[in-house]
């Protein structure tokens, strides 16, 4: 069973979204998509930050959120280093680590409507 907390607020034409998802014993994570409460004005990103916490290792990976092409949702991605570049990489069942009970995804982002 998983647990989730989230919040949404707005100021003018800017919407703020944040939340935490904690994996439970029957949870599986192969990607992480957030449906936007209001469609974004455009699909430009990245637009926020994500923290991917590996409970068993006690380590937090830094990620980012990015709009999908439709601007109706945002995806959480991990970051990876390749040479001197920082790249966006997709989440999977084993990336950036093997997801298990009590691991968590925390995100915060804003966008224009």
C-alpha positions in Angstrom: 0.0 0.0 0.0 1.4 3.4 -1.0 0.9 6.8 0.6 0.7 10.1 -1.1 0.4 13.8 -0.1 0.0 16.7 -2.5 -0.9 20.3 -2.8 -1.9 22.7 -5.5 -2.1 26.5 -5.5 -2.1 29.4 -7.9 -1.1 33.0 -8.1 -2.4 34.8 -11.2 -1.7 32.6 -14.2 1.0 30.5 -12.4 0.0 27.1 -10.9 2.2 25.5 -8.2 2.1 21.8 -7.7 3.9 19.6 -5.1 3.7 16.2 -3.5 5.2 13.1 -2.2 4.5 9.5 -3.1 5.8 6.7 -0.8 5.9 3.2 -2.2 4.1 0.5 -0.2 4.4 -3.3 -0.2 2.2 -3.7 -3.4 3.6 -0.6 -5.2 5.6 -0.8 -8.4 7.2 2.2 -10.2 8.2 2.1 -13.8 7.6 5.8 -14.6 6.0 8.7 -12.8 3.5 11.0 -14.5 1.5 13.8 -12.8 -1.8 14.9 -14.4 -1.9 18.7 -14.3 -4.9 20.2 -12.6 -5.1 22.8 -15.4 -3.4 22.4 -18.8 -0.2 24.3 -19.2 0.0 27.2 -21.7 2.9 25.5 -23.4 5.0 22.4 -23.2 8.3 24.0 -22.4 10.4 22.4 -19.6 12.0 21.4 -17.4 9.9 23.2 -14.9 10.6 21.8 -11.5 12.6 19.6 -9.2 12.2 16.1 -7.9 13.9 14.1 -5.1 14.1 10.3 -5.5 14.8 8.8 -2.1 16.2 5.2 -1.8 15.1 4.3 1.8 17.3 1.2 2.1 20.4 3.1 1.1 19.5 6.3 2.8 20.4 8.2 -0.4 18.5 10.9 -2.3 18.9 11.3 -6.1 18.1 14.7 -7.6 15.7 14.7 -10.6 13.5 17.1 -12.5 10.0 17.5 -13.7 9.2 18.2 -17.4 5.9 18.8 -19.2 4.8 16.2 -21.7 4.2 17.4 -25.3 0.5 17.8 -24.7 1.1 20.1 -21.7 -1.6 18.2 -19.8 0.8 16.3 -17.6 4.4 16.4 -16.2 6.9 13.6 -16.0 9.4 13.0 -13.2 12.9 12.2 -14.5 16.2 11.3 -12.8 19.4 13.1 -13.8 22.5 11.4 -14.9 26.0 12.6 -15.7 27.7 11.9 -19.0 31.1 13.4 -19.3 30.6 17.1 -18.4 26.8 17.0 -19.2 23.9 16.5 -16.9 21.2 14.5 -18.8 17.6 13.7 -18.1 16.9 10.0 -17.8 13.7 8.1 -17.6 12.7 6.3 -14.4 12.3 2.6 -14.6 11.9 -0.3 -12.1 15.7 -0.3 -11.7 16.6 3.3 -12.4 18.0 5.3 -10.8 17.8 2.5 -8.3 15.6 -0.6 -7.7 12.4 0.7 -6.2 11.1 -0.9 -3.0 8.9 -0.4 0.1 9.3 3.1 1.7 11.2 4.6 -1.3 9.7 8.0 -2.2 9.3 10.5 -5.0 8.9 14.1 -3.9 8.3 16.8 -6.5 7.6 20.6 -6.8 7.0 22.6 -9.9 5.2 25.6 -11.3 3.8 26.4 -14.7 1.9 29.1 -16.6 -1.7 28.6 -17.7 
